[in-house]
């Protein structure tokens, strides 16, 4: 799964240093991901700049400015991008199809209090619970 997460983030070439293990992400997140990495995850989730900037707890104008200036993300923002890429990787494993996964993200889920998973991606607790539900679905536990 770690290889899949790295692929979602753009592979080793997306970073200015070698990514030889998942533990390498600790150092990279401290430095901050390039904005292009965040945009790649944004595109995979099919989100607008406003939606994605809200998930990163940024204003849309700050996000736009970082894109224009090709700035890096902060440590916290980079960690959120890793969390989102974990969800994408698990969603691909569970649904085996990006379109089915995106449909699930945009549909009310009983196990999430009839909320859309997409609406919960902005909080760490929401992201953790989405992963829990995906693991339950993967193992055939009613969710």
N, C-alpha and C positions, 0 to 999 in steps of 0.2 A: 504494500500500500504506500510506503514511503516514496518509492519510485514514481508511482502514479501522482502523488501530491507534487513532487518536483516537476513532473511533466506538465501538470496543470499550471504551475507557476511560470513555465516557460523554459524549463530545463536549466542545466548548469550555465549555459551561455547567457541567461537573463541576469546573472549576478556578476559582480566584478571580482569574484573570488571563487575558488573551487568549492563545490558542494559535494563532499565525499560521503557524508552520512547525514541522517536526520538531525544529529546533534550540531551539525554545521549551521543549522537554522538559528541556533541561539546567538551565535556571533553575528550572523547576517541581520537578524532582527534588531540587534543592538545598534548596528550601523544604520539600519533602515532600508527597506526594499526600494528599488527604483520604482517610480510611478508607473512605468510600463508593465510591471508585474501586476500591480493592482488593476490596471486596465484590462489585462488579460483575464483575470478572475471576474471582473465586472462583465466582460463580454460573454464569458461562459455561463453566467447567471442571467444574461439578457436584461441587465438593469440600466436604467437611465443614470446620468451623472448625479441627479438629485437623490435617487434611491440609494445609490452606492455610497455617496458622501455621507448620508444619514447613518448608514451601517458603520461607517468609520468614525462617526461622531465629529464630522467636519461640516462646515458650511459648504454649500455648492460652489460659492465663489472661491473659497480657499482651494477646493479640489480642482477647479478649473485653472486657477493660477499655478498650482503645482504641475498640472499637465503642460501648460504653456511653457513653464520654466524647466520642465523635466527634473523636478525636485524629487527628493527621496521622502518616504514615509517615516513617521516616528516609530519608535520601538512598539508602542501599543497598537498603532495602526497596522504595522507589519504583522504582529501576532494575530490580529483580527483576520487579515488576509490569509494567513496559514490556516486558521480555524475554518474559514469559508472554503478553502481548497480541500480540507479534510472532508467537509460535508459533500462537496462535489464528487470527490473520489468515492466516498461510501455510496452516494446516490447512484453513481454509474455502476458500481458493483451490484447494488440491489436491483435496480431497474433495467440494467443492461442496455439502456437507450436514453440518450440525452433528452429527447422530446418527452418521453414518459416521465423522466425525473423532473423536468421543468413544469410539466402539467401538475405533478404531485406538489411541487413547491408552491404553486399558485392555487391550490385547492384546499378547502377546509379539511382538517384532519381531526377525527374524534379524539385521538390520544393527546392532541395538543389543545384540547378544549374548544374544538371546532374553529381554531384559528389556522390561517394559512402559514405554513412554515416560513415563507418569504417574509411575513410580517414579524417574525421572531428572530431573524438573523442579526438584528442590531444589538442584541444583548448576549453576554457570555452565557447566561443561564439558558436563554432561548436556543443558542447554538448547541449547547450541551444536550438539551432535551431533544432537539432534532436528530442529533447523532444517536441518542438512545432509541428513539422511535425507529430510525433506519436499521439499527442493529436488531431490534425486535422483529421488524418486517423480514429481514434477511434470515432470521432463524424460525420464521413461521409462527411467531407469537402474535396473537391478535392485537392489533394496534389501530 
